[in-house]
C-alpha cells in the first residue's frame, strides 16, 4: 500500500457531530494546497445502491460535489450491511477486509497529491468486526483529526475517551475541531477548550459556529425517511424546513401557521386544512414548505385535483401524525449534492475557522 502520500483521517466523538461537514469543507480547503485531492470512506454504514454496488452516501456526496475521478466502489470499499456483523462473527475474514481497504486506498491515491479519509463515527465504531476507526486509521497509516460538539467539559471528556483508543492502536492525533458552538460563545469556548485539550497533549484546530441551516431538512429528505408518496409535482425547489406544525386544530386556526419554511403534518382526512392552504397560498409559492398527510388517508378526487395544482409539495405517509412528527424530529439531516447553499456555507466555515496550515504542517 502507498505509504508516502500525505493523508488525514477524520473521526468524531459521536454520531452527528459534523464529521461529514468537516470533511466536505476540508476537501475544498486542501485543494488550495494540493490540487488533486482523493477521498475514501473505508467502512460505511449508510449506503445507497448504484450499479448493483453498495456505496456509502457520504462518498456519493463527495464525488458529486468534487468530481473526484475515481470509481465509487474504491472510495467506499466496505459497506456494513444489516447481516455484515453476524457473518463476520460466524466466519472472520479480517485479512481479506484489510487487503480490500489497502487496495482501494492505492486506487484512490493514484495520481493524487493528498487523500482525505473519513471514518464512520467515534474511535470504537466497527470494533465488533475488528475494523474500528482506530484500527482503520492504523491500517491506512493516517494521522487523525477528531470532530466534537460545542462545550468545554463534555467535549474534552469525550475526546479523551477516543484518544485512548487511537493511542492504543498506535495512531497519532493531530488535533480537535469543535463544532456547533453558539456564535456569541466562540471566543470563550475556544479559550477554555484549548486549555483543556492542551492538558491532554492535543491541539485545538478550529471552532465552528452553529449554523441552524445545516440541521434543517428538505422535503425530499423527509419524503425518503417516511417512504411517502408524492401527491403532486410542483416546480422543483430546495426550500429548507424551518418549523414543523401538527395540524390538529381547525382550518381557521391553522392558517396562522401558513408561513415560509413551515411543514404541516395532518391526517389525510383533514381536507379542510388542505383547502385552506390552497386558498391562502395560491398567490405565494413559498408560503409553506409542504404538507404531509398521514394515516394513508387519501383525500377524495376533488381535493386531489386541488393538491395537484398547489405550488408546494404534498406527501401521503402511511404512519399516523404522531409517528410522522417523531420521525421528522429525530431525522439525522445529511447534506445532499443538491444542497448548494449548504455546501457553500460549509466551505466558508472551514476556510474561516479551521487552521488548515497547522494540519498540513502536522503531516
C-alpha positions as CSV (number, residue, x, y, z in Angstrom):
1,X,0.0,0.0,0.0
2,X,1.1,3.6,-0.7
3,X,2.7,4.9,2.5
4,X,4.2,8.2,1.3
5,X,1.3,10.2,0.1
6,X,0.0,12.7,2.7
7,X,-3.3,11.7,4.2
8,X,-5.5,12.5,7.2
9,X,-8.3,10.6,8.9
10,X,-11.4,12.4,10.1
11,X,-13.2,10.8,13.2
12,X,-15.7,12.1,15.6
13,X,-16.7,11.6,19.2
14,X,-20.2,10.5,18.3
15,X,-22.8,10.4,15.6
16,X,-24.0,13.7,14.0
17,X,-21.1,15.8,15.4
18,X,-20.2,17.2,12.0
19,X,-17.6,14.7,10.6
20,X,-19.0,14.7,7.1
21,X,-19.5,18.5,7.2
22,X,-15.8,18.9,8.2
23,X,-14.7,16.5,5.5
24,X,-16.7,18.3,2.9
25,X,-15.2,21.7,3.8
26,X,-11.7,20.4,4.3
27,X,-11.6,18.9,0.8
28,X,-12.1,22.4,-0.7
29,X,-9.6,23.9,1.7
30,X,-7.0,21.2,0.9
31,X,-7.4,21.7,-2.8
32,X,-5.8,25.2,-2.5
33,X,-2.6,23.4,-1.4
34,X,-2.9,20.1,-3.1
35,X,-5.0,20.5,-6.4
36,X,-5.6,16.7,-6.8
37,X,-7.2,15.5,-3.6
38,X,-8.6,12.0,-3.2
39,X,-11.3,10.7,-0.8
40,X,-12.1,7.4,0.8
41,X,-14.6,6.2,3.4
42,X,-13.2,2.7,4.1
43,X,-16.1,1.5,6.2
44,X,-19.6,2.9,5.5
45,X,-22.8,2.2,7.4
46,X,-25.4,4.3,5.5
47,X,-25.3,3.3,1.8
48,X,-27.2,3.5,-1.4
49,X,-27.2,1.1,-4.3
50,X,-25.5,2.3,-7.5
51,X,-24.9,-0.1,-10.5
52,X,-25.6,-3.0,-8.1
53,X,-22.8,-1.8,-5.8
54,X,-23.4,-0.6,-2.2
55,X,-21.9,2.8,-1.9
56,X,-21.7,4.9,1.3
57,X,-23.9,8.0,0.9
58,X,-21.2,10.4,2.0
59,X,-19.0,9.0,-0.8
60,X,-21.7,9.8,-3.3
61,X,-21.9,13.4,-1.9
62,X,-18.1,14.0,-2.1
63,X,-17.9,12.7,-5.6
64,X,-20.9,14.7,-6.8
65,X,-19.5,17.9,-5.3
66,X,-15.8,17.5,-6.2
67,X,-15.8,15.2,-9.3
68,X,-13.0,13.1,-7.7
69,X,-12.3,11.0,-10.9
70,X,-12.2,7.7,-9.1
71,X,-14.6,4.7,-9.1
72,X,-17.1,5.0,-6.3
73,X,-16.5,1.4,-5.3
74,X,-12.9,2.2,-4.4
75,X,-13.9,5.3,-2.4
76,X,-16.4,3.1,-0.5
77,X,-14.8,-0.4,-0.3
78,X,-16.7,-1.9,2.6
79,X,-20.5,-1.4,3.2
80,X,-21.8,-2.7,6.5
81,X,-25.0,-4.4,5.5
82,X,-27.6,-5.5,8.1
83,X,-26.1,-9.0,8.4
84,X,-22.4,-8.0,7.9
85,X,-21.5,-8.3,11.6
86,X,-23.3,-11.6,12.1
87,X,-21.4,-13.1,9.0
88,X,-18.1,-11.8,10.3
89,X,-18.6,-13.3,13.8
90,X,-19.5,-16.6,12.2
91,X,-16.5,-16.7,9.9
92,X,-14.0,-13.9,10.4
93,X,-12.3,-12.7,7.2
94,X,-10.2,-9.9,8.7
95,X,-7.2,-10.3,6.3
96,X,-9.4,-10.1,3.3
97,X,-11.1,-6.9,4.5
98,X,-7.7,-5.3,5.3
99,X,-6.4,-6.1,1.8
100,X,-9.6,-4.7,0.3
101,X,-9.2,-1.4,2.2
102,X,-5.5,-1.2,1.2
103,X,-6.0,-1.9,-2.5
104,X,-8.9,0.6,-2.5
105,X,-6.7,3.2,-1.0
106,X,-4.0,2.7,-3.6
107,X,-6.5,3.2,-6.4
108,X,-7.9,6.3,-4.7
109,X,-4.4,7.7,-4.2
110,X,-3.3,7.1,-7.8
111,X,-2.1,10.4,-9.3
112,X,-3.3,12.3,-6.3
113,X,-1.4,14.8,-4.1
114,X,-3.4,14.1,-0.9
115,X,-6.1,11.7,0.4
116,X,-8.8,12.6,2.9
117,X,-10.1,9.5,4.8
118,X,-13.4,9.7,6.6
119,X,-14.3,7.4,9.4
120,X,-17.7,6.2,10.5
121,X,-18.0,7.7,13.9
122,X,-16.1,7.5,17.2
123,X,-12.8,5.6,17.6
124,X,-14.5,2.3,18.6
125,X,-17.2,2.1,15.9
126,X,-16.5,-1.2,14.0
127,X,-14.6,-2.8,16.8
128,X,-17.1,-5.8,16.8
129,X,-15.7,-6.8,13.4
130,X,-12.1,-5.7,14.1
131,X,-12.2,-2.6,12.0
132,X,-12.8,0.2,14.5
133,X,-11.9,3.7,13.3
134,X,-8.7,3.4,15.3
135,X,-7.8,0.2,13.6
136,X,-8.7,1.5,10.1
137,X,-6.6,4.7,10.7
138,X,-3.7,2.4,11.7
139,X,-4.1,0.3,8.6
140,X,-4.1,3.4,6.4
141,X,-1.1,4.9,8.2
142,X,-3.1,8.1,8.8
143,X,-2.9,10.7,11.5
144,X,-6.3,11.7,12.9
145,X,-8.5,14.8,13.4
146,X,-11.3,14.4,15.9
147,X,-14.5,16.4,15.5
148,X,-16.6,17.0,18.6
149,X,-19.6,19.1,19.6
150,X,-19.5,22.5,21.4
151,X,-18.9,22.9,25.1
152,X,-16.0,22.6,27.4
153,X,-16.1,19.7,29.8
154,X,-18.1,17.1,27.9
155,X,-16.2,17.5,24.6
156,X,-12.8,17.2,26.2
157,X,-14.0,14.2,28.2
158,X,-15.3,12.5,25.0
159,X,-12.1,13.4,23.1
160,X,-10.1,11.8,25.9
161,X,-12.0,8.5,25.5
162,X,-11.3,8.5,21.8
163,X,-7.7,9.5,22.3
164,X,-7.1,6.4,24.5
165,X,-8.3,4.1,21.7
166,X,-6.3,5.8,19.0
167,X,-3.2,5.8,21.1
168,X,-3.7,2.1,21.9
169,X,-3.7,1.4,18.2
170,X,-0.6,3.5,17.7
171,X,-2.3,6.3,15.8
172,X,-1.3,10.0,16.3
173,X,-4.0,12.6,16.7
174,X,-3.2,15.9,15.0
175,X,-5.8,17.9,16.9
176,X,-9.5,18.6,17.5
177,X,-12.2,20.6,15.7
178,X,-15.1,21.8,17.9
179,X,-18.4,22.1,16.0
180,X,-21.8,23.6,16.6
181,X,-20.8,26.4,19.1
182,X,-23.1,29.3,19.7
183,X,-21.6,32.3,17.8
184,X,-21.6,34.6,20.8
185,X,-19.6,32.0,22.8
186,X,-16.9,31.1,20.2
187,X,-14.1,33.0,21.9
188,X,-15.0,31.7,25.4
189,X,-15.3,28.1,24.2
190,X,-12.1,28.3,22.2
191,X,-10.1,29.7,25.2
192,X,-11.1,27.0,27.7
193,X,-11.3,24.1,25.3
194,X,-7.8,24.9,24.1
195,X,-6.6,24.8,27.8
196,X,-8.5,21.5,28.4
197,X,-7.1,19.9,25.3
198,X,-3.6,21.1,26.0
199,X,-3.7,19.2,29.3
200,X,-4.3,16.0,27.1
201,X,-1.4,16.9,24.8
202,X,-3.8,17.9,22.0
203,X,-4.1,20.9,19.7
204,X,-7.3,22.9,19.0
205,X,-7.5,23.2,15.2
206,X,-10.7,25.2,15.0
207,X,-14.1,26.2,16.5
208,X,-17.1,26.2,14.1
209,X,-20.1,28.3,14.9
210,X,-23.5,26.6,15.0
211,X,-25.4,27.2,11.7
212,X,-29.2,26.3,12.0
213,X,-29.4,25.9,8.2
214,X,-27.2,22.8,8.3
215,X,-29.6,20.9,10.5
216,X,-32.7,21.8,8.6
217,X,-34.1,19.1,6.3
218,X,-35.6,19.4,2.9
219,X,-38.9,18.0,1.8
220,X,-37.1,15.4,-0.3
221,X,-35.1,14.0,2.7
222,X,-38.4,13.8,4.7
223,X,-40.1,12.0,1.8
224,X,-37.3,9.5,1.7
225,X,-37.4,9.0,5.5
226,X,-41.2,8.5,5.6
227,X,-41.2,6.5,2.3
228,X,-44.1,8.8,1.4
229,X,-45.9,9.2,-1.8
230,X,-45.8,12.4,-3.8
231,X,-49.4,13.6,-4.4
232,X,-48.3,16.5,-6.7
233,X,-45.3,17.7,-8.7
234,X,-44.7,21.4,-8.1
235,X,-41.7,23.2,-9.7
236,X,-38.5,21.9,-8.1
237,X,-37.1,24.0,-5.3
238,X,-34.7,23.4,-2.4
239,X,-36.6,25.1,0.4
240,X,-35.5,24.2,3.9
241,X,-37.9,23.2,6.6
242,X,-37.6,25.7,9.5
243,X,-40.6,24.7,11.6
244,X,-43.0,21.7,11.9
245,X,-46.6,22.1,12.9
246,X,-49.0,19.2,13.7
247,X,-52.4,20.3,12.2
248,X,-54.7,19.1,15.0
249,X,-56.6,22.4,15.0
250,X,-59.4,23.7,12.9
251,X,-58.6,25.1,9.5
252,X,-59.2,28.7,10.6
253,X,-56.6,28.4,13.4
254,X,-54.2,26.5,11.1
255,X,-53.9,29.5,8.7
256,X,-51.7,31.4,11.2
257,X,-49.1,28.7,10.6
258,X,-49.1,29.1,6.9
259,X,-45.6,30.7,6.6
260,X,-42.4,30.3,4.7
261,X,-40.5,27.2,5.8
262,X,-43.3,25.6,7.7
263,X,-44.2,21.9,7.3
264,X,-47.7,21.0,8.2
265,X,-48.4,17.4,9.4
266,X,-52.0,16.5,9.5
267,X,-54.3,13.4,9.0
268,X,-55.2,12.8,5.3
269,X,-58.9,13.3,6.0
270,X,-58.4,16.9,7.2
271,X,-59.4,18.2,3.8
272,X,-60.4,21.5,5.3
273,X,-56.7,22.3,6.1
274,X,-55.7,21.4,2.6
275,X,-58.4,23.7,1.1
276,X,-57.4,26.5,3.5
277,X,-53.8,26.1,2.4
278,X,-54.9,26.2,-1.2
279,X,-56.7,29.5,-0.7
280,X,-54.0,31.1,1.4
281,X,-51.1,30.1,-0.8
282,X,-52.5,30.5,-4.2
283,X,-50.5,33.7,-4.8
284,X,-47.4,32.8,-2.8
285,X,-45.5,29.7,-3.7
286,X,-43.3,29.9,-0.6
287,X,-46.0,30.3,2.0
288,X,-45.4,26.7,3.1
289,X,-42.6,24.3,2.8
290,X,-45.1,21.5,2.3
291,X,-47.8,19.3,3.8
292,X,-47.6,15.7,5.0
293,X,-50.9,13.9,5.0
294,X,-50.8,10.9,7.4
295,X,-52.5,7.6,8.2
296,X,-52.6,6.6,4.5
297,X,-55.8,8.5,4.3
298,X,-56.1,9.6,0.7
299,X,-58.2,12.7,0.0
300,X,-61.2,12.5,-2.3
301,X,-60.8,13.1,-6.1
302,X,-61.9,16.7,-5.9
303,X,-59.3,17.6,-3.2
304,X,-56.6,15.5,-5.0
305,X,-57.2,17.7,-8.1
306,X,-56.6,20.8,-6.0
307,X,-53.5,19.3,-4.4
308,X,-52.0,18.6,-7.9
309,X,-52.2,22.4,-8.6
310,X,-50.6,23.5,-5.3
311,X,-47.2,25.3,-5.6
312,X,-45.6,23.3,-2.7
313,X,-45.2,19.5,-2.2
314,X,-47.9,17.4,-0.6
315,X,-46.9,13.9,0.6
316,X,-49.0,11.0,1.8
317,X,-47.5,8.9,4.6
318,X,-48.6,5.5,6.0
319,X,-47.7,6.4,9.6
320,X,-50.1,8.4,11.9
321,X,-49.4,12.0,12.7
322,X,-47.5,11.3,16.0
323,X,-45.2,8.8,14.3
324,X,-44.6,11.1,11.4
325,X,-43.8,14.0,13.7
326,X,-41.4,11.8,15.7
327,X,-39.6,10.7,12.6
328,X,-39.2,14.2,11.3
329,X,-38.0,15.4,14.8
330,X,-35.4,12.5,15.0
331,X,-34.3,12.8,11.4
332,X,-30.5,13.0,11.0
333,X,-30.0,15.6,8.4
334,X,-27.3,14.8,5.9
335,X,-26.0,17.3,3.3
336,X,-27.1,16.3,-0.2
337,X,-25.4,17.1,-3.5
338,X,-28.2,19.5,-4.5
339,X,-27.9,21.5,-1.2
340,X,-25.8,24.1,-2.9
341,X,-26.4,26.8,-0.3
342,X,-25.4,24.5,2.5
343,X,-22.3,23.3,0.6
344,X,-21.2,26.9,0.0
345,X,-21.7,27.7,3.7
346,X,-19.7,24.7,4.8
347,X,-16.7,25.6,2.6
348,X,-16.7,29.1,4.0
349,X,-17.0,27.9,7.6
350,X,-13.9,25.6,7.3
351,X,-11.9,28.2,5.4
352,X,-12.6,30.8,8.0
353,X,-12.5,28.8,11.3
354,X,-10.1,25.9,10.8
355,X,-6.3,26.2,10.8
356,X,-5.6,24.2,7.6
357,X,-1.9,25.2,7.6
358,X,-1.5,23.7,11.1
359,X,-3.0,20.4,9.8
360,X,-0.7,20.3,6.8
361,X,2.4,21.1,8.9
362,X,1.5,18.3,11.3
363,X,1.5,15.8,8.3
